[in-house]
Amino acid sequence: ELITLAHLHTSRAVVPTQTQAIEGVGVEKGQEKEWYYGNEAKERNGPVGYTELKDLFADGAITAKTKVWAQGMEGWRLLHQVPQLKWTLVARGTAVMNESELATLILRILITMAKLFPSRDSDGAIIRPLPTVKRILSEPNTLPHIVQLLVTFDPVLVEQVALLLYYVMEDNPKLATLYTTGVFFFILMYTGSNLLPIGRFLGMCHDKQAFRSENTEVSDRMARSVLGQLLPEAMVAYLDNHGPEKFATIFLGEYDTPEAIWSSDMRQLMIQKLAYHLADFTPRLQSNN
C-alpha cells in the first residue's frame, strides 16, 4: 500500500530528457480524471482528478465513508478502504519523510529480506518451495506495483527496484511471465546513468521469458530475447557475450566498433518510441496508483 505513494511525490526533480510523451501532454500531475464518487442520493459523480478529489475531501463534500471507484478496481469501495486515499486523505499526523523516501526505505527492507533467503542452497540446488517473501512479492497483486515504480524515473527508486527484482526473480517459477508486467519497456525508458543494476537484471532474465517473436526472419537470439523487439541485435549479443557490466558501460555512452554501434541519440529515440507506445499510462499512475 505505502510503496505506491511514490507516484504522488510532486517535488521530485524532473529528468531533463523526459519528453512530454512520457509525462503526458497538457495535463498537470494529479489532474487525470480517473475517480468517481457517490453521494447521499446514490448518484454517481465524476470523473474527477485526484487533486479535485482531495479538495472535495477537504471541503467535506466527501468523507471517509463515501463510495469511490476508479479504473482497475473490482467495484465501488469506501474511500478509507482504498490504500492511496486512506494514506493521503484520511490519515492524520506529520510526515517524517516524503513519498519517495518512504518507498526507498521499503524497497531496501524488501531487498534485505530477499537476500536473507537465497534461491539456492550451499550445494547450488534450487530451493523449493520458493521462500515466502519471494512468493508474495511475485504475486500478481504485488509485483506490478513494484515494477511500476520504474516509471517514477527516480534514480534511487529505479536502482532499488532493479536490485529487488534481481533477487526476487532469480530461479523464480514466475520469471518466464515477468514481461507481462511491462518491466522491460519501463526499465529501458530510464534516462539515468546508474545502469549496472539494470544491466544485471536484464542479463539474468531477458532470454528466459515465455515471449517469442512472431518475426520468422530474425535470428534465434532475437527470437528468444524479449529485448529483440527493443534493441539492435548487436546490443543483445553484447549483453550475452560480455556481461552486464560492459553492457551498462556502452549503453550509457557513445560506442562505434565492428561489434556494436550505440549512441545517446539512439537511446533517446528508443525512449521516445517506448513513451509513445505507453501513451498516458505514466501520468495516470499519478492520479490512480
C-alpha positions as CSV (number, residue, x, y, z in Angstrom):
1,E,0.0,0.0,0.0
2,L,2.6,2.5,1.0
3,I,5.1,1.9,-1.8
4,T,2.7,3.1,-4.5
5,L,2.5,6.6,-2.9
6,A,5.9,7.3,-4.6
7,H,3.9,8.2,-7.7
8,L,2.4,11.1,-5.8
9,H,5.7,12.8,-5.0
10,T,5.2,16.1,-6.8
11,S,8.5,17.8,-5.8
12,R,10.8,15.1,-7.3
13,A,13.4,16.5,-9.7
14,V,12.4,16.0,-13.4
15,V,14.9,14.2,-15.6
16,P,15.8,16.8,-18.3
17,T,15.4,14.3,-21.1
18,Q,11.9,13.2,-20.2
19,T,9.8,14.2,-23.1
20,Q,6.2,15.4,-23.0
21,A,5.3,12.0,-24.4
22,I,6.4,10.4,-21.2
23,E,4.7,12.8,-18.9
24,G,1.6,13.4,-21.0
25,V,0.8,16.5,-22.9
26,G,-1.2,19.4,-21.5
27,V,-2.3,17.6,-18.2
28,E,-0.9,18.6,-14.9
29,K,0.1,15.9,-12.4
30,G,-2.9,14.6,-10.4
31,Q,-5.5,16.1,-12.8
32,E,-6.2,13.0,-14.9
33,K,-9.9,12.4,-14.4
34,E,-9.8,8.8,-13.0
35,W,-12.1,9.0,-10.0
36,Y,-15.9,8.6,-9.5
37,Y,-17.7,9.1,-6.2
38,G,-21.2,8.7,-4.8
39,N,-23.4,10.9,-2.8
40,E,-26.3,10.5,-0.3
41,A,-28.7,10.2,-3.2
42,K,-26.6,7.3,-4.5
43,E,-25.8,9.3,-7.6
44,R,-22.5,8.8,-9.5
45,N,-20.4,11.9,-9.8
46,G,-17.2,12.4,-11.8
47,P,-14.9,11.7,-13.3
48,V,-12.6,14.0,-11.3
49,G,-8.8,14.1,-10.9
50,Y,-7.0,13.1,-7.7
51,T,-6.3,16.8,-6.9
52,E,-10.0,17.6,-7.2
53,L,-10.9,14.6,-5.0
54,K,-8.5,16.0,-2.3
55,D,-10.3,19.3,-2.5
56,L,-13.7,17.7,-2.2
57,F,-12.5,15.8,0.9
58,A,-11.0,18.9,2.5
59,D,-14.3,20.8,1.9
60,G,-16.3,18.0,3.5
61,A,-18.2,17.2,0.3
62,I,-17.0,13.6,0.6
63,T,-15.9,11.7,3.6
64,A,-14.0,8.5,4.6
65,K,-17.3,6.6,4.1
66,T,-18.0,7.9,0.6
67,K,-18.0,5.2,-2.0
68,V,-15.5,5.7,-4.8
69,W,-14.4,3.9,-7.9
70,A,-11.6,4.2,-10.5
71,Q,-10.5,2.0,-13.4
72,G,-8.7,-1.1,-12.1
73,M,-10.9,-1.5,-9.1
74,E,-13.2,-4.5,-9.0
75,G,-16.1,-2.5,-7.6
76,W,-17.1,0.5,-5.5
77,R,-15.3,0.8,-2.2
78,L,-15.5,3.1,0.8
79,L,-12.9,5.9,0.4
80,H,-11.0,4.7,3.6
81,Q,-10.7,1.2,2.1
82,V,-8.7,2.4,-0.9
83,P,-5.0,2.5,0.0
84,Q,-4.0,5.6,-1.9
85,L,-6.9,7.6,-0.5
86,K,-6.6,6.1,3.0
87,W,-3.0,7.2,3.4
88,T,-3.2,10.6,1.6
89,L,-6.7,11.9,2.7
90,V,-7.8,10.1,5.8
91,A,-4.5,9.6,7.6
92,R,-3.6,12.3,10.1
93,G,-0.2,13.3,11.5
94,T,3.0,14.9,10.4
95,A,5.1,13.1,7.7
96,V,8.7,12.3,8.7
97,M,9.7,11.6,5.1
98,N,8.4,12.2,1.7
99,E,6.8,9.6,-0.6
100,S,10.0,8.7,-2.4
101,E,12.0,8.4,0.7
102,L,9.3,6.1,2.2
103,A,9.3,3.9,-1.0
104,T,13.1,3.8,-0.9
105,L,13.1,2.6,2.7
106,I,10.5,-0.1,2.0
107,L,12.5,-1.3,-1.1
108,R,15.7,-1.6,0.9
109,I,13.9,-3.6,3.6
110,L,12.5,-5.9,1.0
111,I,15.9,-6.3,-0.7
112,T,17.4,-7.3,2.7
113,M,14.6,-9.8,3.2
114,A,15.1,-11.3,-0.2
115,K,18.9,-11.6,0.2
116,L,18.4,-13.4,3.6
117,F,16.5,-16.2,1.7
118,P,18.6,-17.2,-1.3
119,S,17.1,-19.2,-4.1
120,R,19.8,-21.9,-3.9
121,D,21.4,-23.9,-1.1
122,S,25.2,-24.3,-0.4
123,D,25.4,-27.1,-3.0
124,G,23.8,-25.0,-5.7
125,A,20.5,-26.8,-5.7
126,I,17.4,-24.7,-6.3
127,I,15.3,-24.3,-3.1
128,R,11.6,-25.3,-3.2
129,P,9.1,-24.2,-2.2
130,L,10.0,-20.7,-3.1
131,P,10.8,-18.6,0.1
132,T,7.7,-16.9,1.4
133,V,8.9,-13.3,0.8
134,K,9.8,-14.0,-2.8
135,R,6.5,-15.8,-3.4
136,I,4.5,-12.9,-2.0
137,L,6.5,-10.3,-4.0
138,S,6.0,-12.2,-7.2
139,E,2.2,-12.5,-6.8
140,P,0.1,-10.6,-9.5
141,N,-1.4,-8.3,-6.8
142,T,2.1,-7.2,-5.7
143,L,4.6,-7.5,-8.5
144,P,3.1,-4.9,-10.9
145,H,3.1,-2.2,-8.2
146,I,6.9,-2.8,-7.7
147,V,7.6,-2.8,-11.4
148,Q,5.6,0.4,-12.0
149,L,7.9,2.3,-9.6
150,L,10.3,2.3,-12.6
151,V,8.2,5.0,-14.3
152,T,8.8,7.4,-11.5
153,F,12.2,7.8,-13.2
154,D,13.7,8.5,-9.8
155,P,17.4,7.3,-9.9
156,V,17.3,5.9,-6.4
157,L,14.0,4.1,-6.8
158,V,14.9,2.7,-10.2
159,E,18.1,1.3,-8.9
160,Q,16.4,-0.3,-5.9
161,V,13.6,-1.8,-8.0
162,A,16.2,-3.4,-10.3
163,L,18.1,-4.9,-7.4
164,L,14.9,-6.2,-5.8
165,L,13.7,-7.8,-9.0
166,Y,17.0,-9.4,-9.5
167,Y,16.9,-11.1,-6.1
168,V,13.2,-12.0,-6.2
169,M,13.0,-13.4,-9.7
170,E,16.3,-15.5,-9.5
171,D,15.2,-19.1,-10.0
172,N,11.6,-18.0,-9.6
173,P,8.9,-20.0,-11.5
174,K,7.2,-16.7,-12.3
175,L,10.3,-15.4,-14.1
176,A,9.0,-16.6,-17.6
177,T,5.9,-14.3,-17.4
178,L,7.7,-11.2,-15.9
179,Y,7.5,-9.5,-19.3
180,T,3.7,-9.2,-18.9
181,T,4.2,-6.5,-16.2
182,G,5.8,-4.2,-18.8
183,V,9.1,-4.2,-16.9
184,F,11.3,-4.3,-20.0
185,F,9.6,-1.3,-21.5
186,F,9.7,0.7,-18.3
187,I,13.3,-0.1,-17.4
188,L,14.6,0.9,-20.9
189,M,12.8,4.2,-20.7
190,Y,15.0,5.2,-17.8
191,T,17.4,8.0,-18.8
192,G,19.8,7.9,-15.8
193,S,23.4,6.8,-15.6
194,N,23.3,4.2,-12.8
195,L,22.8,1.3,-15.2
196,L,24.8,-1.5,-13.6
197,P,21.8,-2.9,-11.6
198,I,19.7,-2.7,-14.7
199,G,22.3,-4.5,-16.8
200,R,22.5,-7.3,-14.2
201,F,18.7,-7.6,-14.2
202,L,18.5,-7.7,-18.0
203,G,21.3,-10.2,-18.2
204,M,19.6,-12.6,-15.8
205,C,16.2,-12.7,-17.5
206,H,16.0,-11.2,-21.0
207,D,16.2,-14.6,-22.7
208,K,14.2,-16.6,-20.1
209,Q,10.8,-15.1,-21.0
210,A,7.9,-17.1,-22.4
211,F,7.6,-14.3,-25.0
212,R,8.7,-15.3,-28.5
213,S,9.0,-13.0,-31.6
214,E,6.5,-13.7,-34.4
215,N,9.0,-12.5,-36.9
216,T,10.4,-15.6,-38.6
217,E,13.2,-13.7,-40.3
218,V,15.1,-12.8,-37.2
219,S,17.9,-14.8,-35.7
220,D,17.4,-17.3,-32.9
221,R,19.0,-14.9,-30.4
222,M,16.5,-12.1,-31.3
223,A,13.5,-14.5,-31.3
224,R,14.1,-15.8,-27.8
225,S,15.1,-12.5,-26.2
226,V,12.4,-10.0,-25.2
227,L,14.9,-7.3,-25.9
228,G,14.9,-8.3,-29.6
229,Q,11.9,-6.0,-30.0
230,L,13.6,-3.1,-28.4
231,L,17.4,-3.1,-29.1
232,P,19.6,-3.8,-32.1
233,E,20.8,-7.4,-32.3
234,A,24.4,-6.3,-31.7
235,M,23.4,-4.8,-28.3
236,V,21.6,-8.0,-27.3
237,A,24.6,-10.1,-28.4
238,Y,26.9,-7.7,-26.4
239,L,24.9,-8.4,-23.3
240,D,25.1,-12.1,-23.8
241,N,28.8,-12.2,-24.7
242,H,30.3,-9.6,-22.4
243,G,28.1,-9.5,-19.4
244,P,26.0,-6.8,-17.7
245,E,29.0,-4.6,-16.6
246,K,30.3,-3.9,-20.1
247,F,26.8,-3.7,-21.5
248,A,25.9,-1.0,-19.0
249,T,29.1,0.9,-20.0
250,I,28.3,1.0,-23.7
251,F,24.6,1.5,-23.2
252,L,25.4,4.8,-21.3
253,G,27.9,6.2,-23.8
254,E,29.0,6.5,-27.4
255,Y,30.2,3.3,-28.9
256,D,31.1,2.6,-32.5
257,T,33.0,-0.6,-33.2
258,P,32.6,-3.5,-35.6
259,E,31.0,-5.4,-32.8
260,A,28.3,-2.9,-31.7
261,I,27.1,0.6,-32.6
262,W,25.2,2.6,-29.9
263,S,24.8,6.3,-29.1
264,S,22.9,8.7,-26.9
265,D,20.8,9.6,-29.9
266,M,19.8,6.0,-30.5
267,R,19.0,5.6,-26.8
268,Q,16.8,8.8,-26.8
269,L,15.0,7.6,-30.0
270,M,14.2,4.3,-28.3
271,I,12.9,6.1,-25.2
272,Q,10.6,8.3,-27.3
273,K,9.2,5.3,-29.2
274,L,8.5,3.5,-25.9
275,A,6.9,6.6,-24.4
276,Y,4.5,7.0,-27.3
277,H,3.7,3.3,-27.1
278,L,2.8,3.6,-23.4
279,A,0.7,6.8,-24.1
280,D,-0.9,8.1,-20.9
281,F,-0.1,5.2,-18.6
282,T,2.6,7.1,-16.7
283,P,0.5,10.3,-15.9
284,R,-2.5,8.1,-14.9
285,L,-0.4,6.5,-12.2
286,Q,0.0,9.9,-10.6
287,S,-3.8,10.1,-10.2
288,N,-4.7,6.5,-9.6
289,N,-2.0,4.1,-8.4
